[in-house]
């Protein structure tokens, strides 16, 4: 379907939604909320003789150094030697990625118009803020979008030339460069991403007037969450359409992995970056920022003492600055150890140095957490023990950043008993038992991950009860927010090991697509121009084996991000509860914050029917979202397979035509756009509908999507990771490509593709966007009369159902289209 025609189909319900929003905003004046928060003067408190403002100004310098560190690595990688045949492929991948990203950026701007209209009406019309303040808030949301999109672009660019450098380095017949280049690229992305995010937040904190900063942080968080949601959803759909379309050709035509004659392979490489580089970069940027905004909002809402507010705000940002240094220092130390161990080795365990990096960074971060806290907050609110108690709470999250990857490897690593069980089951039971074994691994992983999170959050709750309640209300909520903060403490390294995967995946593809072995006199050319004789067999083995390590560490990062979303969402939900306690409790002005909160808590119970119904509804949304995103992949993959089957040429050609490859990319982009719009607007209008229906229903709804989303995402991500590496085990260790066993594992992998890279990963930004946007939506809803609110809830719900309906019935594989396509294929043949 033509993209412009599809835009017209969306225009009517979008305009209806805006009209309903205008009606909602005409209802009255809202009371005080997080948008009215005023930041205290950070210079009023001293830390070791340095005032807080000066200390954070130094933090901007550290961020600048981290940014430069990332750019230096970028430059080093760009200058690495590479054969022209490989460079041409990586540049072709970059060009298709660039075209895809430009298209997605335009879509995000369309969505920003919708969200921007809400913010203008809310802040300008409802809150009567002056025009200058509204403009600053809008600019903050645009900065958030620009940040998400900018780091996504940077990640895509560095990965699309690191892939050819890694492929070329493998020709020397040593495994170490094949490992070092992808990790170096990932570390560049991690350093630039975290430094940029932290610098932007410090600029708002230090240079935006205190009465502007609250709404600016909210606008900034909504903007980056919007960008991340769109890029994650669309990228996840794109990459799995391309991956399935490319992989199925191995079975249909019995051709090798990444066969250059397959026009789906370039789209697959583009998708590796769209889904595994662009999406995670934007997602990591947004997760880091939104968690910070949640903690800032909590501190200003829940801590009455201004001096303690300043101490906590400066402390959490200094901790983030220190952890950037810890990540970079740990990486440099780990690389020195890895180089000493493997530089001249002929065999290496690619996962071992990655695992050591994660644990080394975690241990260094924990040590610095206690040391810096003892220096900065030796006495907080007169309590000389809180510095180590708060450090212990953060440590629960920091250790989770290392413990969770170890747990995930139990279910997804090529060394995992679960993955080997999938292979064993596939040998006799084919694709059927392959799929069942993968589902089993996913279910078990969700159980163990749930227990890990409960233990870590339980420990943080214990420490929060040891005196923290004297300084704030709902101290356990703050503790959970600090756990999420700790999850992301070693952000540059978490992003680095996640970004390792798309480079290793692409490196293998670039090697095959370059047809380097068929270049005339290539051995003599490499000897003359680059000073070495290539070892093609070792190169292919190292690239395939390293791709398995990349799959494993891509899998380990996903639960860290989804866990952060869920734990951090509790802090954001607290803001909504405070708004309700300020507005709905009778005689609220005469009560203390603790008394208001106590009054409201009785309604946040399964005994209150609206709250219970909200809990039930959130689960329904998660399962719709899972189905809608998978439907977009299924239909898009059908179209891609249909085209590839009709146009693949296996005789008389070495490579697929560029035109056919770009057509597959176009199909992937088209269905990614359609799927993303249906899903995003379904979520958008559902949020408005349930916020208008009943505020406690809405709280239950938010809690429910967080909890259902947590387990659904972990189950799907790890089942997909098990299927993926089961296929890799058959290809690399067992050397059984082209066998029935291989075909069974390929089928399992295609089932796992939307599990691990579409539905599961997109729940993270969706949960945070819903909660963030819900902050505004519920404040709007509680200010109008009950009758009007119910009418609007009905309007918004009908609009949400339009997009829910379209997400299946507008995306399904239609029989008439099938007949037309088949006729077209016969005519082409």
Secondary structure, DSSP 8 states (H G I E B T S, - for coil): --HHHHHHHHHHHHHHHHHHHHHHHTS------GGG-----GGGSEETTEEHHHHHHHHHHHHHHHHHHHHHHHHHHHTS---HHHHHHHHHHHHHHHHHHHHHHHHHHHHHHHHHHHHIIIIIIIS---HHHHHHHHHHHHHHHHHHHHHHHHHHHHHHHHHHHHHHHHTTS-SHHHHHHHHHHHHHHHHHHHHHHHHHHHHHHHHS-HHHHHHHHHHHHHHHHHHHHHHHHHHHHHHHHHHHHHHHHHHHS---TT-TT-THHHHHHHHHHIIIIIHHHHHHHHHHHHHHHHHHHHHHHH---HHHHHHHHHHHHHHHHHHHHHHHHHHHHHHHHHHHHHTT-S---HHHHHHHHHHHHHHHHHHHHHHHHHHH-SSBTTBTTHHHHHHHHHHHHHHHHHHHHHHHHHHHSTT-HHHHHHHHHHHHHHHHHHHHHHHHHHHHHHHHHHHHHHHHHHHHHHHHTTTGGGT-SSHHHHHHHHHHHHHTTTHHHHHHHHHHHHHHHHHHHHHHHHTGGGSTTHHHHHHHHHS----HHHHHHHHHHHHHHHHHHHHHHHHHHHHHHHHHHHHHHHHHHHHHHHHTSTTGGGS-HHHHHHHHHTTSSTTSHHHHHHHHHHHHHHHHHHHHHHHHHHHHHHHHHHHHHHH---SS-SS--HHHHHHHHHHHHHHHHHHHHHHHHHHHHHHHHHHHH-HHHHHHHHHHHHHHHHHHHHHHHHHHHHHHHHHHHHHHTS--TTSHHHHHHHHHHHHHHHIIIIIHHHHHHHHHHHHHHHHHHHHHHTTS-HHHHHHHHHHHHHHHHHHHHHHHHTTS--HHHHHHHHHHHHHH-
